[in-house]
Amino acid sequence: MPRKRTPGSATKTETAPAAATPAALRPTVDLARSIYDQLDRGEIPTMRLPLRTKQNIQFQLRDGVWRLGRALGTRSARKLDGALMLLRTFYLVDFINEMAREGKTSTLRELYYISEGWEESKFHSEDESNLLIEDLEVLCEVLREEFRLHPEENGASVIGDLTIEETNRKGVVKRINCRDDVGDGGYALPFNVEKEKIRFVETGAKFIIAIECGGMVDRLAENGFDEEHDALLLHLKGQPARSTRRFLKRLNQELKLPVVVFTDGDPWSFRIFASVAYGAIKTAHISHYLATPQAEFLGVTASDIENYKLPSDALTEQDIRALEAELTDPRFATAEWRSEIELMLKNGRKAEQQSLAKYGLNYVTSTYLPEKLTELGVL
């Protein structure tokens, strides 16, 4: 039996405040009080918040993540558009606090329809409501999950020897082993994966393999890869949800588990890895919560397509433009990444994870993954 890992107590980790507690909601109340005080003084109310423009988002090499810069913008009721945005902000603040009082949650889609009752202040599209929620995250330095707001879909799933304690909707703590106490689909991640919801008890795993495609997760689980190599299998479900990235970061920080990312071999899958490891421009204001800069890319690479003689498809014009853009993306600035991207452009080919089935159903677990993980020093 491998030595069980338990969370360390001496290591500093970046955790968010507890959801729906007075401490988590206080910034929203303080924001409302600030606007009220301005009105009470007879002033035109304004809010100052960091600009989330491309020019104010920087890739910090030291931390390996995207972060917002220091430029600030002003939202003022002096003009009609600004006044409407302030009014929507405080309808949203009131809605968030109402949910907390009643112990409810809401999807982002439900919030958009809730605003139909806000008369002139209703949103005209879900993009408008999503952007305002992100503004509130920036202003209050609180994650939307702590406001009890979440997307329609939950996070992905994990299979392997990881024991957790989850507090369910009724406040009951359930102890679950993500291999022994779950079905074939594994343990499904909720939208909130912070410590007040999920606590790591112990694990016999030595590393995490984050996998793009569900079919490949099933292949590894069916072949017993997680048991043979003491691995946790985490299904990313394509471009991973925020809860999935946050869960990975917690596993890496608290249990000191290395993370490797296994995707298709194309420019869009490379970006899946980049969002896991370094964050994305869209979520630059919370990349320090979501990104795992220590994560390593396992494959499929352009070199794999050559070395393993994998079945492949021709790059489309859109693929080529995406690869060319990645050559100027700071997340792909290393010599290794440049070499792989340039090789893919030269050969004009891309391949899926499932192309490894050319050599049989066991090849990915008996040959490909052990070879690649040994090269990375994980096995």
Beta strands, then each sheet from edge to edge (+ up, - down):
strand 1: 46-50
strand 2: 57-60
strand 3: 65-68
strand 4: 72-76
strand 5: 106-107
strand 6: 149-150
strand 7: 157-159
strand 8: 162-167
strand 9: 173-177
strand 10: 187-188
strand 11: 198-203
strand 12: 207-211
strand 13: 231-235
strand 14: 259-262
strand 15: 296-299
strand 16: 313-314
strand 17: 349-350
sheet 1: 1+ 4-
sheet 2: 2+ 3-
sheet 3: 5+ 6+
sheet 4: 10+ 7- 13+ 12+ 14+ 15+
sheet 5: 9+ 8- 11+
sheet 6: 16+ 17-
end
